[in-house]
Amino acid sequence: MEIITKVTTARRYPQHNYPIVCIRLRPKNGTRIQKMGDADGLEILFSHLEVIQHLMALNAADDKSKYTWVPIPEKPAERKAYWDKVNQERRG
């Protein structure tokens, strides 16, 4: 996942010079971004950090935005490493 701000390269009509925040997704099996099996859409499981990064980008792109959030600590590295190992074994 990638969060970017676009101005002139945004495909919109009518074209204007206001910044927009864009989330770029690259679906891949076994990740939190996957194609939906029975539709053309995507299923996305955002982490708390990704939601915060999106809100920060919105605030930076538009002075009227005043989004706030409560910081949520990330998982301990040991817990993440454990589940990475479990999922790697599961996928082969």
N, C-alpha and C positions, 0 to 999 in steps of 0.2 A: 504494500500500500504506500502511496506517495501523495502528499498534500501539496498542491502548488497554487499559486495565485496567477491568474491570467488577466490580461487587459485586451490587447489587440488581437491575440490569437484565439480568443473565445469565439466559438461558432454560434452566434446569436443574431437575431433580427428584431429590430434594427440594431446595427452595430453601434456601440457607444464606448466611451473610454473609462468606464467605472470598473474597478477590479472585482473579480469574482474568485471565489475559492473553489478549487476543483479537486476531487479525490480520484486518483488513478488507481485502478485495481487490476491485478493480473491473477485471474482465477487459476487454481492448481489443486488437484486432488490431494487430500491430506492436510490442507491448510484451512485457515479461517475464512478464505474467500473461495467459493466454489460455484460452479455453474449449477443451476437447478436442474434436476434430472428430467423433469417433465415440462420444462418451459425454457424460454429464451433468457430468463433473468438470472440474477446472481443472488446468492445467499451470503451475507457478510456478518461475521461475528467480531465486532469492534472490541478492542481492549479499552480499558479506562484511559490509558495513556493516549491512544489514538483519538478518542473522543475529545480529550483535553487539547491535543495538538490541533484538531479541527476548529475548536472554539477559539483558540489563540489566533489562528490564521484569519478567522472571521473578524475578530476584534481588530487585528492589524489592517485588514482590507477596508474596513468601514468604520469611521469615527463614531457612527451612531450605535454600533454594536457595543454592548456592555455585558457580554456573557460572563458569568462567574461560575465557579465550581469549587468543590471541596477536594483537595488532593487525596488520592487513594494510593496507599503504598503498593508497590509491585510485589509479586510473589517472591519469596526467598529464592535465591539462585539454586539452592539444593533441591527445592520442590520442582522448579522448572527443569532442572537436569534429570531428575527422576522420571518425569512424565515424557521428556524428550526421548529417553532411553526406552521406556515402555512403548511409545508410539513407533519408534524405529524398529523394534523387535516385531511389533504387530504388523507393520507394513512389509517387513522382510528386507 
